[in-house]
Amino acid sequence: MTKQIILNAFEMTSAMHNSHGLWKHADTKRHRQYKDLEYWIELAKLLEKGKFDAVFFADVLGVYDTYKKSKEPSIRDGLQFPVNDGAFVIPAMASVTKHLSFALTVSTTYEPPFGNARRFSTLDHLTKGRIAWNVVTSYLPNAARNFGLKDMIKHDKRYDIADEYLAVSYKLWEASWEDGAVVEDRGKGVLIDSSKVHEINHSGEYFDVEGPHLSEPSLQRTPVIYQAGTSPRGRAFAAKHAECVFVGGPTPERVRHYTEDIRKQATSYGRNPDHIKIFTFLTVIVGKTKEEAEEKFAELNRLWSADAAKAQFGGASGYNLDEYTEEELNNPFEFKKTEHGHYKAAALTKDASKKLSVKEALDRLEGLDRENIIVGNPKEVADRIQYQFEVSGVDGFNLNHLVTPASLVDFIELVVPILQDRGLYKTGYKEGSLREKLFDHGSSVLPIDHPGSKYRKGIQTVNR
Ligand SMILES: Cc1cc2nc3c(=O)[nH]c(=O)nc-3n(C[C@H](O)[C@H](O)[C@H](O)COP(=O)(O)O)c2cc1C
């Protein structure tokens, strides 16, 4: 059977996400409606109609303020600000869908693991196993200062902390409660068999947690583990822990380099590389005709905010694009490792399809980056998606939407049927939890080659 594209809607419970300045578009209301439950409920119904696998909720815990050393460019255009807590809209979206799943971003740098484990168990219960956790280590200096730190914790150390954070989480989800602990024995007057509920007594370098886990085991126990990070340390972390990885890369060839590296490293951890699904970005502007798509592109390009794009680039990469002098504009735009994140900086330097000068790099952010957007009629768009899917070696995409919900409606009406005709996209959902839909492990819980499963106690689940 043809390998099929797994599709997530790339979202954020914020005024704007990656559509810089496009709140000015006549058809978008999301910057006013992102705080309304009705907006998320309608979106959920639309996405399930389009057979989307999941909604991927990005998140940040601060304002982007590297560019111009100021928060003003971000605040002015609503760049991922204001941003609400994504967890709260998920149960409402789950209540009007049966199959759509939800990947929620939570940082291991700022929120302690004990409360986070309960949050995900609760969501897994309420959605009947349709939850994933996108593990990030965060990149905004303002986030560090919001959580009482003077500076960001160093990039690689954040991943060391994340490693221990995951160990604590696995203990809570996998080791604290045995299967069958809830006995509900009316005769003996026992609701929960306390011999099957365990403290975890974790004492480590960064965390001390006694337990037991406050939630009883949910369908998946450990939520499907997503990870977003493309640096060498990020990829090593993904290879060890992630069941789904969200990688950045400006070309399908470069994305392939990352997918191959992650799968190779996963093997060295004793994991089956097929137990990792890899995703990258997808941005589409589709019209019934090429001319209509080009008109849409021109209109969006006209409304684009270069300042917001540079502000996002700044926070994600650590480069302040405002600091180059006139004389420096012709210099090559070089990669430098910062304490922020890897993929944005790499996209315009070492991963770019050609070497860029500083001026050329800045120009890429002045408008919608044509190199990273598919513009065309439905067939042209489907051809290009198919090409990117086949060349990059990914299992699916996180689909951006520039105008919400119009971009998603266009995609579902115009592109999905072609991908379905080609056998590249499902026409119906598989039954079961998110993990069962994504994999063939034979159960909802972690497979035995995953490091989290090593913590298991007294759990009677079959696994392939
Ligand atoms: C494709 C992609 C998406 C990401 N999304 C988020 C996000 O929503 N929120 C966030 O705080 N960090 C996000 N990150 C970055 C993570 O915080 C990451 O753990 C950290 O910046 C280091 O990333 P790196 O390994 O690529 O350097 C993302 C990274 C990538 C590659």
The ligand as a Gaussian input file, in Angstrom:
#p B3LYP/6-31G(d) Opt

LIG

0 1
 C        9.908000      22.802000      13.878000
 C       10.086000      23.321000      15.262000
 C        9.005000      23.820000      15.990000
 C        9.172000      24.301000      17.271000
 N        8.106000      24.769000      17.979000
 C        8.280000      25.292000      19.217000
 C        7.207000      25.815000      19.971000
 O        6.048000      25.778000      19.580000
 N        7.461000      26.376000      21.171000
 C        8.708000      26.422000      21.694000
 O        8.889000      26.921000      22.796000
 N        9.731000      25.909000      21.005000
 C        9.559000      25.360000      19.801000
 N       10.627000      24.835000      19.107000
 C       11.987000      24.913000      19.668000
 C       12.163000      24.193000      20.953000
 O       11.896000      25.036000      22.022000
 C       13.498000      23.615000      21.113000
 O       13.424000      22.694000      22.176000
 C       14.665000      24.579000      21.418000
 O       14.549000      25.825000      20.885000
 C       15.878000      24.016000      20.816000
 O       15.638000      23.678000      19.511000
 P       16.776000      23.141000      18.610000
 O       17.102000      21.785000      19.096000
 O       16.222000      23.133000      17.202000
 O       17.902000      24.116000      18.773000
 C       10.464000      24.319000      17.838000
 C       11.541000      23.806000      17.120000
 C       11.366000      23.294000      15.851000
 C       12.540000      22.727000      15.111000

